[in-house]
Each structure stands twice: as C-alpha cells, then as structure tokens.
C-alpha cells in the first residue's frame, strides 16, 4: 500500500520498523523519532482500517448538517483528549468553521 492511501494515525511497517502516520508526508516511529516517508514507498498496513472513499457527494453541503456532524466529532474528540489540549481543539474548531465561511460556530464549549 502507498503512504498517501493510509489515513492519519494508521500504523504500518516500513523497512522493518513500525510507524504511525502523523501527516501527509510524515510518520512517527514506535521506537521514537519522526521520518519523512517517500510517496513511492511500499508499506505494510498493520491496522484493519481501510480508507473510505466518498462517493456521490452533493454539489453543495447543507451547513446545518456539516455543523451537526462536526459537533458530534468535536464532542467525541473533546472527551478523548487531555485537558491540556482543549484550547488547541477549540482553536482548530474555530478555524474549521471560519474556513467554511460559517460565521456562527456550534454551541459546544
């Protein structure tokens, strides 16, 4: 499998080492350290996750549905992350809605 086909957080083996994907070009080794993974690299996925391909997306998305789906995601993420990361999550949420041009953000804290 190619690196670009793995979702963020997926674990894989490359050159006899175990990594987790941390970005579009980067991975973190279980033994420590970061590494750039070349696009041509042939990887062995270790997780049973298969990236889903969105099909038949509408030409436009309903802002209320986007907000509701994001609120559900945000609530789950807020429950799972350390309290020291809450501010970063809140700021990321604000950037998300701002990037979509949605003036009013959700009512979650």
C-alpha positions in Angstrom: 0.0 0.0 0.0 1.2 3.5 -0.7 1.6 6.1 2.1 -0.9 8.6 0.7 -3.6 5.9 0.9 -3.2 5.5 4.7 -5.4 7.6 7.0 -3.7 9.8 9.6 -3.0 7.7 12.7 -2.7 4.4 10.8 0.1 2.1 11.8 2.3 0.5 9.2 5.6 -1.3 8.7 8.3 0.2 6.6 11.9 -1.0 6.4 11.4 -3.4 9.3 10.2 -0.6 11.7 6.7 0.2 12.9 5.4 3.7 12.3 2.2 5.7 12.7 1.2 8.2 10.1 1.2 11.7 11.5 0.9 13.9 8.4 0.7 13.8 4.6 4.5 13.0 4.4 5.5 12.2 7.9 5.3 9.3 10.3 6.4 8.7 13.9 8.3 5.5 14.7 7.2 3.4 17.7 10.8 3.5 18.9 10.8 7.3 18.7 11.6 9.9 16.1 9.9 11.3 13.1 10.6 10.4 9.4 9.5 11.6 6.0 8.0 8.6 4.1 8.6 8.8 0.3 5.5 8.6 -1.8 6.9 5.6 -3.7 7.4 3.6 -0.5 5.6 0.2 -0.4 4.2 -0.2 3.1 2.5 -2.9 5.0 -0.5 -1.7 6.9 -0.9 -3.1 10.4 -4.4 -1.8 11.2 -7.6 -3.2 9.8 -8.7 0.3 8.7 -9.3 0.8 5.1 -9.8 4.4 3.9 -13.3 5.1 2.8 -13.8 6.8 -0.5 -16.6 9.4 -0.6 -18.9 8.7 -3.4 -21.7 10.7 -4.9 -21.1 13.8 -2.9 -23.7 16.5 -3.5 -22.6 19.6 -5.3 -23.1 21.6 -2.1 -23.4 20.6 1.5 -26.1 21.7 3.9 -24.4 23.9 6.5 -26.6 22.7 9.3 -25.7 19.1 8.5 -22.0 20.0 8.4 -22.3 21.7 11.8 -24.2 18.8 13.3 -21.7 16.2 12.1 -18.7 18.3 13.2 -20.3 18.9 16.6 -20.6 15.1 17.1 -16.9 14.7 16.0 -15.8 17.6 18.3 -17.7 16.2 21.3 -16.0 12.8 20.9 -12.6 14.4 20.4 -13.0 16.7 23.5 -13.9 13.7 25.6 -10.8 11.8 24.5 -8.0 14.3 24.6 -6.1 15.5 27.6 -7.3 18.8 29.1 -4.0 20.5 28.2 -5.0 20.1 24.6 -8.5 21.6 24.9 -7.5 25.1 23.9 -5.9 23.8 20.7 -9.0 21.8 19.9 -11.2 24.8 20.4 -8.9 26.9 18.1 -9.0 24.2 15.5 -12.8 24.2 15.6 -12.9 27.9 15.1 -10.5 27.7 12.1 -12.7 24.9 10.6 -15.9 26.9 10.7 -14.1 30.1 9.6 -12.6 28.2 6.7 -16.0 27.2 5.6 -17.3 30.7 5.8 -19.7 29.8 8.5 -20.0 32.9 10.8 -21.7 31.1 13.7 -19.9 28.3 15.2 -21.6 25.5 17.1 -22.7 25.9 20.7 -20.3 23.3 22.2 -17.8 24.8 24.7 
